[in-house]
């Protein structure tokens, strides 16, 4: 089993913008670090979302 911790750091801007941007970076990084074969098992679409079960 592998455990992967991704953290987004930066200055907090107005409202929750930082959290939205941080989430986008974490999702994109996770997608680049994992294989297409695993994306199929996890049912992750190319847009980074899960498919309906």
PyMOL Python script that loads the backbone (N, CA, C, O; Angstrom):
from pymol import cmd

cmd.read_pdbstr("""\
ATOM      1  N   UNK A   1       0.842  -1.157   0.000  1.00  0.00           N
ATOM      2  CA  UNK A   1       0.000   0.000   0.000  1.00  0.00           C
ATOM      3  C   UNK A   1       0.896   1.232   0.000  1.00  0.00           C
ATOM      4  O   UNK A   1       1.914   1.287   0.690  1.00  0.00           O
ATOM      5  N   UNK A   2       0.497   2.197  -0.776  1.00  0.00           N
ATOM      6  CA  UNK A   2       1.193   3.471  -0.815  1.00  0.00           C
ATOM      7  C   UNK A   2       0.275   4.555  -0.251  1.00  0.00           C
ATOM      8  O   UNK A   2      -0.939   4.525  -0.453  1.00  0.00           O
ATOM      9  N   UNK A   3       0.868   5.497   0.450  1.00  0.00           N
ATOM     10  CA  UNK A   3       0.133   6.653   0.945  1.00  0.00           C
ATOM     11  C   UNK A   3       0.772   7.882   0.324  1.00  0.00           C
ATOM     12  O   UNK A   3       1.988   8.064   0.386  1.00  0.00           O
ATOM     13  N   UNK A   4      -0.050   8.709  -0.266  1.00  0.00           N
ATOM     14  CA  UNK A   4       0.443   9.895  -0.952  1.00  0.00           C
ATOM     15  C   UNK A   4      -0.222  11.115  -0.338  1.00  0.00           C
ATOM     16  O   UNK A   4      -1.449  11.213  -0.307  1.00  0.00           O
ATOM     17  N   UNK A   5       0.586  12.039   0.147  1.00  0.00           N
ATOM     18  CA  UNK A   5       0.078  13.290   0.714  1.00  0.00           C
ATOM     19  C   UNK A   5       0.489  14.429  -0.203  1.00  0.00           C
ATOM     20  O   UNK A   5       1.678  14.641  -0.440  1.00  0.00           O
ATOM     21  N   UNK A   6      -0.486  15.161  -0.717  1.00  0.00           N
ATOM     22  CA  UNK A   6      -0.208  16.318  -1.552  1.00  0.00           C
ATOM     23  C   UNK A   6      -0.699  17.557  -0.814  1.00  0.00           C
ATOM     24  O   UNK A   6      -1.814  17.575  -0.293  1.00  0.00           O
ATOM     25  N   UNK A   7       0.127  18.580  -0.771  1.00  0.00           N
ATOM     26  CA  UNK A   7      -0.211  19.812  -0.056  1.00  0.00           C
ATOM     27  C   UNK A   7      -0.018  21.000  -0.984  1.00  0.00           C
ATOM     28  O   UNK A   7       0.995  21.107  -1.676  1.00  0.00           O
ATOM     29  N   UNK A   8      -0.995  21.884  -0.989  1.00  0.00           N
ATOM     30  CA  UNK A   8      -0.881  23.135  -1.744  1.00  0.00           C
ATOM     31  C   UNK A   8      -0.608  24.239  -0.735  1.00  0.00           C
ATOM     32  O   UNK A   8      -1.323  24.375   0.258  1.00  0.00           O
ATOM     33  N   UNK A   9       0.423  25.020  -0.991  1.00  0.00           N
ATOM     34  CA  UNK A   9       0.781  26.116  -0.095  1.00  0.00           C
ATOM     35  C   UNK A   9       0.818  27.423  -0.868  1.00  0.00           C
ATOM     36  O   UNK A   9       1.152  27.455  -2.052  1.00  0.00           O
ATOM     37  N   UNK A  10       0.474  28.482  -0.186  1.00  0.00           N
ATOM     38  CA  UNK A  10       0.510  29.795  -0.814  1.00  0.00           C
ATOM     39  C   UNK A  10      -0.192  30.813   0.056  1.00  0.00           C
ATOM     40  O   UNK A  10      -0.634  30.507   1.164  1.00  0.00           O
ATOM     41  N   UNK A  11      -0.289  32.002  -0.447  1.00  0.00           N
ATOM     42  CA  UNK A  11      -0.962  33.058   0.295  1.00  0.00           C
ATOM     43  C   UNK A  11      -2.462  32.976   0.056  1.00  0.00           C
ATOM     44  O   UNK A  11      -2.923  32.694  -1.050  1.00  0.00           O
ATOM     45  N   UNK A  12      -3.201  33.227   1.110  1.00  0.00           N
ATOM     46  CA  UNK A  12      -4.649  33.236   0.999  1.00  0.00           C
ATOM     47  C   UNK A  12      -5.068  34.539   0.344  1.00  0.00           C
ATOM     48  O   UNK A  12      -4.740  35.622   0.829  1.00  0.00           O
ATOM     49  N   UNK A  13      -5.789  34.431  -0.752  1.00  0.00           N
ATOM     50  CA  UNK A  13      -6.269  35.610  -1.461  1.00  0.00           C
ATOM     51  C   UNK A  13      -7.648  35.992  -0.962  1.00  0.00           C
ATOM     52  O   UNK A  13      -7.967  35.832   0.216  1.00  0.00           O
ATOM     53  N   UNK A  14      -8.436  36.484  -1.852  1.00  0.00           N
ATOM     54  CA  UNK A  14      -9.780  36.895  -1.479  1.00  0.00           C
ATOM     55  C   UNK A  14     -10.701  35.686  -1.437  1.00  0.00           C
ATOM     56  O   UNK A  14     -10.662  34.832  -2.323  1.00  0.00           O
ATOM     57  N   UNK A  15     -11.521  35.620  -0.409  1.00  0.00           N
ATOM     58  CA  UNK A  15     -12.500  34.545  -0.284  1.00  0.00           C
ATOM     59  C   UNK A  15     -11.844  33.182  -0.245  1.00  0.00           C
ATOM     60  O   UNK A  15     -10.850  32.977   0.452  1.00  0.00           O
ATOM     61  N   UNK A  16     -12.398  32.265  -0.985  1.00  0.00           N
ATOM     62  CA  UNK A  16     -11.895  30.891  -0.991  1.00  0.00           C
ATOM     63  C   UNK A  16     -11.126  30.572  -2.276  1.00  0.00           C
ATOM     64  O   UNK A  16     -10.942  29.402  -2.613  1.00  0.00           O
ATOM     65  N   UNK A  17     -10.681  31.600  -2.989  1.00  0.00           N
ATOM     66  CA  UNK A  17      -9.947  31.403  -4.239  1.00  0.00           C
ATOM     67  C   UNK A  17      -8.743  30.485  -4.058  1.00  0.00           C
ATOM     68  O   UNK A  17      -8.486  29.615  -4.890  1.00  0.00           O
ATOM     69  N   UNK A  18      -8.007  30.684  -2.967  1.00  0.00           N
ATOM     70  CA  UNK A  18      -6.818  29.870  -2.721  1.00  0.00           C
ATOM     71  C   UNK A  18      -7.169  28.394  -2.646  1.00  0.00           C
ATOM     72  O   UNK A  18      -6.446  27.557  -3.186  1.00  0.00           O
ATOM     73  N   UNK A  19      -8.279  28.064  -1.977  1.00  0.00           N
ATOM     74  CA  UNK A  19      -8.669  26.666  -1.825  1.00  0.00           C
ATOM     75  C   UNK A  19      -9.057  26.051  -3.165  1.00  0.00           C
ATOM     76  O   UNK A  19      -8.745  24.890  -3.431  1.00  0.00           O
ATOM     77  N   UNK A  20      -9.735  26.823  -4.007  1.00  0.00           N
ATOM     78  CA  UNK A  20     -10.102  26.332  -5.331  1.00  0.00           C
ATOM     79  C   UNK A  20      -8.863  26.073  -6.180  1.00  0.00           C
ATOM     80  O   UNK A  20      -8.753  25.032  -6.828  1.00  0.00           O
ATOM     81  N   UNK A  21      -7.937  27.019  -6.174  1.00  0.00           N
ATOM     82  CA  UNK A  21      -6.702  26.869  -6.954  1.00  0.00           C
ATOM     83  C   UNK A  21      -5.862  25.718  -6.403  1.00  0.00           C
ATOM     84  O   UNK A  21      -5.320  24.920  -7.168  1.00  0.00           O
ATOM     85  N   UNK A  22      -5.754  25.632  -5.080  1.00  0.00           N
ATOM     86  CA  UNK A  22      -4.989  24.547  -4.454  1.00  0.00           C
ATOM     87  C   UNK A  22      -5.549  23.190  -4.806  1.00  0.00           C
ATOM     88  O   UNK A  22      -4.795  22.257  -5.081  1.00  0.00           O
ATOM     89  N   UNK A  23      -6.869  23.069  -4.801  1.00  0.00           N
ATOM     90  CA  UNK A  23      -7.506  21.791  -5.155  1.00  0.00           C
ATOM     91  C   UNK A  23      -7.209  21.433  -6.606  1.00  0.00           C
ATOM     92  O   UNK A  23      -6.897  20.281  -6.908  1.00  0.00           O
ATOM     93  N   UNK A  24      -7.303  22.402  -7.500  1.00  0.00           N
ATOM     94  CA  UNK A  24      -7.010  22.151  -8.911  1.00  0.00           C
ATOM     95  C   UNK A  24      -5.583  21.630  -9.090  1.00  0.00           C
ATOM     96  O   UNK A  24      -5.357  20.688  -9.850  1.00  0.00           O
ATOM     97  N   UNK A  25      -4.625  22.238  -8.396  1.00  0.00           N
ATOM     98  CA  UNK A  25      -3.227  21.809  -8.491  1.00  0.00           C
ATOM     99  C   UNK A  25      -3.044  20.394  -7.937  1.00  0.00           C
ATOM    100  O   UNK A  25      -2.313  19.589  -8.513  1.00  0.00           O
ATOM    101  N   UNK A  26      -3.703  20.099  -6.829  1.00  0.00           N
ATOM    102  CA  UNK A  26      -3.570  18.762  -6.228  1.00  0.00           C
ATOM    103  C   UNK A  26      -4.183  17.704  -7.136  1.00  0.00           C
ATOM    104  O   UNK A  26      -3.581  16.651  -7.345  1.00  0.00           O
ATOM    105  N   UNK A  27      -5.365  17.964  -7.679  1.00  0.00           N
ATOM    106  CA  UNK A  27      -6.009  17.004  -8.576  1.00  0.00           C
ATOM    107  C   UNK A  27      -5.155  16.779  -9.820  1.00  0.00           C
ATOM    108  O   UNK A  27      -4.974  15.639 -10.248  1.00  0.00           O
ATOM    109  N   UNK A  28      -4.630  17.856 -10.404  1.00  0.00           N
ATOM    110  CA  UNK A  28      -3.791  17.735 -11.601  1.00  0.00           C
ATOM    111  C   UNK A  28      -2.507  16.965 -11.291  1.00  0.00           C
ATOM    112  O   UNK A  28      -2.069  16.137 -12.090  1.00  0.00           O
ATOM    113  N   UNK A  29      -1.911  17.236 -10.141  1.00  0.00           N
ATOM    114  CA  UNK A  29      -0.679  16.529  -9.754  1.00  0.00           C
ATOM    115  C   UNK A  29      -0.948  15.049  -9.542  1.00  0.00           C
ATOM    116  O   UNK A  29      -0.159  14.210  -9.976  1.00  0.00           O
ATOM    117  N   UNK A  30      -2.052  14.715  -8.882  1.00  0.00           N
ATOM    118  CA  UNK A  30      -2.409  13.317  -8.657  1.00  0.00           C
ATOM    119  C   UNK A  30      -2.608  12.601  -9.986  1.00  0.00           C
ATOM    120  O   UNK A  30      -2.166  11.465 -10.158  1.00  0.00           O
ATOM    121  N   UNK A  31      -3.265  13.258 -10.912  1.00  0.00           N
ATOM    122  CA  UNK A  31      -3.503  12.652 -12.220  1.00  0.00           C
ATOM    123  C   UNK A  31      -2.190  12.379 -12.957  1.00  0.00           C
ATOM    124  O   UNK A  31      -2.048  11.346 -13.612  1.00  0.00           O
ATOM    125  N   UNK A  32      -1.234  13.301 -12.852  1.00  0.00           N
ATOM    126  CA  UNK A  32       0.067  13.102 -13.519  1.00  0.00           C
ATOM    127  C   UNK A  32       0.903  12.029 -12.841  1.00  0.00           C
ATOM    128  O   UNK A  32       1.699  11.360 -13.499  1.00  0.00           O
ATOM    129  N   UNK A  33       0.733  11.855 -11.530  1.00  0.00           N
ATOM    130  CA  UNK A  33       1.538  10.888 -10.786  1.00  0.00           C
ATOM    131  C   UNK A  33       1.021   9.454 -10.891  1.00  0.00           C
ATOM    132  O   UNK A  33       1.761   8.509 -10.620  1.00  0.00           O
ATOM    133  N   UNK A  34      -0.236   9.285 -11.281  1.00  0.00           N
ATOM    134  CA  UNK A  34      -0.826   7.954 -11.356  1.00  0.00           C
ATOM    135  C   UNK A  34      -0.992   7.535 -12.812  1.00  0.00           C
ATOM    136  O   UNK A  34      -0.988   8.373 -13.713  1.00  0.00           O
ATOM    137  N   UNK A  35      -1.137   6.237 -13.031  1.00  0.00           N
ATOM    138  CA  UNK A  35      -1.179   5.700 -14.393  1.00  0.00           C
ATOM    139  C   UNK A  35      -2.598   5.672 -14.956  1.00  0.00           C
ATOM    140  O   UNK A  35      -3.579   5.700 -14.212  1.00  0.00           O
ATOM    141  N   UNK A  36      -2.686   5.617 -16.279  1.00  0.00           N
ATOM    142  CA  UNK A  36      -3.987   5.492 -16.935  1.00  0.00           C
ATOM    143  C   UNK A  36      -4.690   4.199 -16.531  1.00  0.00           C
ATOM    144  O   UNK A  36      -5.916   4.166 -16.422  1.00  0.00           O
ATOM    145  N   UNK A  37      -3.922   3.139 -16.310  1.00  0.00           N
ATOM    146  CA  UNK A  37      -4.522   1.866 -15.882  1.00  0.00           C
ATOM    147  C   UNK A  37      -5.237   2.027 -14.541  1.00  0.00           C
ATOM    148  O   UNK A  37      -6.327   1.489 -14.348  1.00  0.00           O
ATOM    149  N   UNK A  38      -4.631   2.760 -13.624  1.00  0.00           N
ATOM    150  CA  UNK A  38      -5.271   2.988 -12.325  1.00  0.00           C
ATOM    151  C   UNK A  38      -6.473   3.911 -12.471  1.00  0.00           C
ATOM    152  O   UNK A  38      -7.464   3.751 -11.758  1.00  0.00           O
ATOM    153  N   UNK A  39      -6.401   4.868 -13.381  1.00  0.00           N
ATOM    154  CA  UNK A  39      -7.534   5.763 -13.617  1.00  0.00           C
ATOM    155  C   UNK A  39      -8.747   4.957 -14.078  1.00  0.00           C
ATOM    156  O   UNK A  39      -9.877   5.258 -13.695  1.00  0.00           O
ATOM    157  N   UNK A  40      -8.513   3.933 -14.899  1.00  0.00           N
ATOM    158  CA  UNK A  40      -9.618   3.079 -15.353  1.00  0.00           C
ATOM    159  C   UNK A  40     -10.209   2.299 -14.195  1.00  0.00           C
ATOM    160  O   UNK A  40     -11.430   2.177 -14.094  1.00  0.00           O
ATOM    161  N   UNK A  41      -9.372   1.769 -13.324  1.00  0.00           N
ATOM    162  CA  UNK A  41      -9.860   1.015 -12.159  1.00  0.00           C
ATOM    163  C   UNK A  41     -10.670   1.923 -11.247  1.00  0.00           C
ATOM    164  O   UNK A  41     -11.719   1.524 -10.739  1.00  0.00           O
ATOM    165  N   UNK A  42     -10.187   3.141 -11.039  1.00  0.00           N
ATOM    166  CA  UNK A  42     -10.860   4.094 -10.148  1.00  0.00           C
ATOM    167  C   UNK A  42     -12.000   4.821 -10.842  1.00  0.00           C
ATOM    168  O   UNK A  42     -12.714   5.604 -10.216  1.00  0.00           O
ATOM    169  N   UNK A  43     -12.176   4.558 -12.156  1.00  0.00           N
ATOM    170  CA  UNK A  43     -13.226   5.185 -12.960  1.00  0.00           C
ATOM    171  C   UNK A  43     -13.088   6.700 -13.004  1.00  0.00           C
ATOM    172  O   UNK A  43     -14.068   7.429 -12.852  1.00  0.00           O
ATOM    173  N   UNK A  44     -11.870   7.158 -13.212  1.00  0.00           N
ATOM    174  CA  UNK A  44     -11.613   8.587 -13.337  1.00  0.00           C
ATOM    175  C   UNK A  44     -11.634   8.951 -14.816  1.00  0.00           C
ATOM    176  O   UNK A  44     -10.915   8.360 -15.621  1.00  0.00           O
ATOM    177  N   UNK A  45     -12.458   9.920 -15.162  1.00  0.00           N
ATOM    178  CA  UNK A  45     -12.541  10.377 -16.543  1.00  0.00           C
ATOM    179  C   UNK A  45     -11.361  11.294 -16.847  1.00  0.00           C
ATOM    180  O   UNK A  45     -10.638  11.704 -15.940  1.00  0.00           O
ATOM    181  N   UNK A  46     -11.173  11.610 -18.106  1.00  0.00           N
ATOM    182  CA  UNK A  46     -10.076  12.475 -18.526  1.00  0.00           C
ATOM    183  C   UNK A  46     -10.175  13.875 -17.935  1.00  0.00           C
ATOM    184  O   UNK A  46      -9.163  14.568 -17.828  1.00  0.00           O
ATOM    185  N   UNK A  47     -11.384  14.309 -17.547  1.00  0.00           N
ATOM    186  CA  UNK A  47     -11.540  15.646 -16.966  1.00  0.00           C
ATOM    187  C   UNK A  47     -11.308  15.636 -15.463  1.00  0.00           C
ATOM    188  O   UNK A  47     -11.555  16.641 -14.797  1.00  0.00           O
ATOM    189  N   UNK A  48     -10.829  14.500 -14.908  1.00  0.00           N
ATOM    190  CA  UNK A  48     -10.506  14.424 -13.493  1.00  0.00           C
ATOM    191  C   UNK A  48     -11.671  14.075 -12.585  1.00  0.00           C
ATOM    192  O   UNK A  48     -11.532  14.075 -11.362  1.00  0.00           O
ATOM    193  N   UNK A  49     -12.826  13.777 -13.184  1.00  0.00           N
ATOM    194  CA  UNK A  49     -14.004  13.449 -12.380  1.00  0.00           C
ATOM    195  C   UNK A  49     -14.253  11.956 -12.423  1.00  0.00           C
ATOM    196  O   UNK A  49     -13.830  11.274 -13.356  1.00  0.00           O
ATOM    197  N   UNK A  50     -14.949  11.443 -11.397  1.00  0.00           N
ATOM    198  CA  UNK A  50     -15.310  10.033 -11.370  1.00  0.00           C
ATOM    199  C   UNK A  50     -16.522   9.807 -12.265  1.00  0.00           C
ATOM    200  O   UNK A  50     -17.393  10.669 -12.381  1.00  0.00           O
ATOM    201  N   UNK A  51     -16.566   8.638 -12.895  1.00  0.00           N
ATOM    202  CA  UNK A  51     -17.736   8.313 -13.697  1.00  0.00           C
ATOM    203  C   UNK A  51     -18.843   7.787 -12.785  1.00  0.00           C
ATOM    204  O   UNK A  51     -18.595   7.409 -11.640  1.00  0.00           O
ATOM    205  N   UNK A  52     -20.047   7.769 -13.304  1.00  0.00           N
ATOM    206  CA  UNK A  52     -21.173   7.230 -12.526  1.00  0.00           C
ATOM    207  C   UNK A  52     -20.964   5.738 -12.330  1.00  0.00           C
ATOM    208  O   UNK A  52     -20.468   5.039 -13.213  1.00  0.00           O
ATOM    209  N   UNK A  53     -21.344   5.280 -11.182  1.00  0.00           N
ATOM    210  CA  UNK A  53     -21.161   3.856 -10.868  1.00  0.00           C
ATOM    211  C   UNK A  53     -22.353   3.052 -11.267  1.00  0.00           C
ATOM    212  O   UNK A  53     -22.370   1.837 -11.075  1.00  0.00           O
TER     213      UNK A  53
END
""", "prot")
cmd.dss("prot")
cmd.show_as("cartoon", "prot")
cmd.util.cbc("prot")
cmd.orient("prot")
